Amino acid sequence: MKKPAIIIWLKLFWMFLKINLLTTSGPASVGLLYKEAIGTIMTEAQFIEAVGFSNILPGSEALKLAMFVGFAAGGIPGTVAALLGSILPPTLIMLAVVALLQRVQGEAWMYGFIKGLGSAVAMLMVLVAWQLFRGEKGKRVGWRVLLIASLGLIALVQGIPSPLVLIGSGIIGVILFR
């Protein structure tokens, strides 16, 4: 006996709601979705096709996978149910964070918190840049890397927008590292 469509849609909504509450990234959600979907709403072959198809299109893999699985299991209403289950948790979390930030916006301690957070983010960026700059262990930094870094720093100091500096550095890198 075939399940009523509303049951499938509710199952899709609950499945994607649960997955998006329990996981924070696309790759982690794929494993949980595999466990939840195989045998209940789709076959393993259909799931593999869904994952493959969602990987070749641009955009969020988790949402593309939700749309594909939702459509395969329940048509257009299934797609809507799966998408609602996928976007509801992050949307509610963002609304809660915004409401909290609106409430503490004028507080004196918030200024210090943001200053401290900015310093930590800047230091993390310096550490990542240092690791990228260092390259492989045992290898010295070449003149080309120093040239690109210097030109990039000069451009930023001169007030050139950072996207243009990044694009210019990439083009110089293509030319110098042929």
N, C-alpha and C positions, 0 to 999 in steps of 0.2 A: 504494500500500500504506500502510495506517494504521500510525503509530508505536505501539509498545507504551506502555501507560500509564506504566510506571516510567521510561521515557526522558523523557516529558513532565514528570513530577514532578521528576526530577533536573535537567532543563533549567530549570524554574521556580526550583528551589532555587538553582542556580548563578547564574542571571540576577539574582535579587534579592540574593544574597550579594555578588556583584560590584558591583552598583549601590550597595548600602549601605556597601561599603568605599570606593568611589570618590567618593561625594557625601556632603555633610553636611546637605543641606536638601531639603525636599519639592520645590520648584520645579526645582532642579537635577536631581533624580532623575527627574522626569517626562521631561525631554529625553533623558536616557540610556536610560530605559525605552522611550521611543518608538523610538529607534534599534535597541534590542535585540529588541523584541517584534513590530514590524510585519513581516509577511511570514513570520515563523518560527512564532509561536504564535497570532497574531490579525491581523485586518484593521485598516486605518486607521479605518474606521467603528466597529468594536468598541472600539478604543482611545479614540476621541473620546467615545464613550458612557461608557466606564469613567472617564475623567477628569471628565466632567461630573457623573456620578453621585457620584463620591467628593468632589466639591466641595460638594455640597448637604447632605451628612450631617455631623454634628458629630464631632470627633475628628481624629486624625492623618491627613492626606491620604495620606501615603506608605503607611501600613498599610491604609487603606481601598482604595487603588489596588492594593496587593499582593493583598488578598483578592479583589477583583473580577477582576483578571487571572488569578489562580490558579484561581478557580472557573470562569471562562470557558474556560480552557485544559485544566483537569484535574479539575473537580468538587471535591468536598470534600477529597480527598487533595491536589489541586493547590493548594487554598487553604492547607492546612497546610504544604505545601512552600514556597510563596511567603512565608508568614508567618515560618517558621523562617529562611529566607534573609534576611528583613528585620530580624528582631529579634536574630539571633545576633551580628552585629558590635557594635552598641551595648551589648549585654549583656556581652559579653566585655571590651570596653573599660572599662565601669563596674566590673566585677569586678577588673580589673587595677588601676584607680585606687584602689579601696577597699583592696585588698591592700597597695598601696604606702603608702597613708595609715596603715593599721594598723601597718605596719612602722616608720614614722617618727613615729608619734603622740607618743611621749614625748621626742623629741629637743629639745634646747634651742633650736636654730635655727628650729624649726617655729613657735614662739611669735612670733618676730620676722617670719617670713615671713607669717603670718596677719595680724599688725598692719599690715605694709606693704600687703598685699593689700586689707585693709579700708579703708585710707586711699585707695588708688587707686580702689576702687569708689565710695567716698563722693564723691570728686572728680568722677568720671564722672557721677554722679547730679546733682551741682551744675551741671555743664556742660550736661546735657540740660535740667534745670529752667530754667537761664538762657536757653537757646535757645527753649524753649517760652514762657517769660515775656516775652521780647523781642518775640515775634510777628513780623509782617512788617516788612521794612526800611522805614524812614521813618515808621512808625506809632508813636505813643507808647503807653505802657502806660496803660490806662484805670483809672478808679476801681473798676470792678467787679472787675477782675482783682486789684488790690491788696486789695480787701475780702475776696475769697475766699481769697487767699494768707494774709492776716493771720488770718482766722478758722481756717483750717487749721492754722497754726502755733500759735495759742493752744490749739486742741483737742489737738494733739499734746503740747504742754508740760503740759497738764492731765492727761495720761495716758489720753486716750480712744483706744481701739484704732484703728490706722491704717485697717483696712477701713471702719470707721464714718466716719472723717474723709473718706475718699475718696468714699463714697456721699453723705455730707452735702454735700461740696463740689460734687459732680455735680448734686445736686438744686438747690442754690443757683444754680449756673451755668445750669440750665434756666430757673429763675425770672427771673434777672437778664438773661439774654441772649436773651430772646424777641424 
